[in-house]
Amino acid sequence: MNIRVATPDDLLGMQACNLQNLPENYTLRYYLYHAMTWPSLSYVAEDHKGRIVGYIMAKMEEDTAEKGEEPHGHVTSISVLRSYRRLGLAKKLMIQS
């Protein structure tokens, strides 16, 4: 398995993973917005054939300095296909992000 930074070419695979696993789904437009706004905080997990089998989208809160808070972020979405669960992929995605 390979964990790497997500690129715009990965967005359809990320969306497919989301649609298959999660009840809260996002439009392709939202994935694109997320990728353009926080490009270094989204990662994908690929199998040996290069297929996306998991992803994580994270973001940084933007107004923390104005509020006098420490910079922090949160996970917008994380998903791993059922047949690739219990392999530690979600943990690896969390650590990378």
Secondary structure, 3 states (H helix, E strand, C coil): CEEEECCHHHHHHHHHHHHHHCCCCCCHHHHHHHHHHCCCCEEEEECCCCCEEEEEEEEECCCCCCCCCCCCEEEEEEEECHHHCCCCHHHHHHHHC
